[in-house]
Amino acid sequence: MTYTKRTATFLVVLVLSALPLSSFAHAAAKGHQGKVVMLADHTYYDALISGIRKAKKEITGCFFLFKASETRNNLPMTIVSELIAARKRGVNVTIELEQATTGKGTVYEQNRRAATLMADAGIKVRFDTPKTTTHVKALVIDSRYVYIGSHNLTQSALKYNNELSVMIDSTEFAAEVTSYLENL
């Protein structure tokens, strides 16, 4: 579903202002030109996989929780596999993940597992500083497509939960998001 520029700007400001990322809401409020696609619930996964498969140069992302497992039909593991496939075809892939202050717990353990899978395949994986919680859920593809919203990379978020994210096709907005992510 596509929207007019006015509706798109309102939707972006509405969705992003609900996130604890004032810099993103500020960027959206600047009125950058671009197309916005709402990705409610399970539509996010298909859109994200499609975007990763089409990536040609670069994927930069940051997620609070990336819970990939070997269980049957695990959607986050498919994302890991697609990121690895992108890396193998020459795409520069960088992912930042949350690191718990305590160095233990579910978020820490799950993110370390996903990080190991990706790093072993040549993907650059970073962790935030232990004293800061990074609750971001964003991915930028080819300095143009921004996937941002409420979806963690977990089976629940990708398949069962009510979640709301957007894909924004805007080189200007992608540059601002990438800059934010690189300076975490």
Secondary structure, 3 states (H helix, E strand, C coil): CCCCHHHHHHHHHHHHHCCCCHHHHHHHHCCCCCEEEEEECCHHHHHHHHHHHHCCCEEEEEECCECCCCCCCCHHHHHHHHHHHHHHCCCEEEEEECCCCCCCCHHHHHHHHHHHHHHCCCCEEEECCCCCCCCCEEEEECCCEEEEECCCECHHHHHHCCCEEEEEECHHHHHHHHHHHHCC
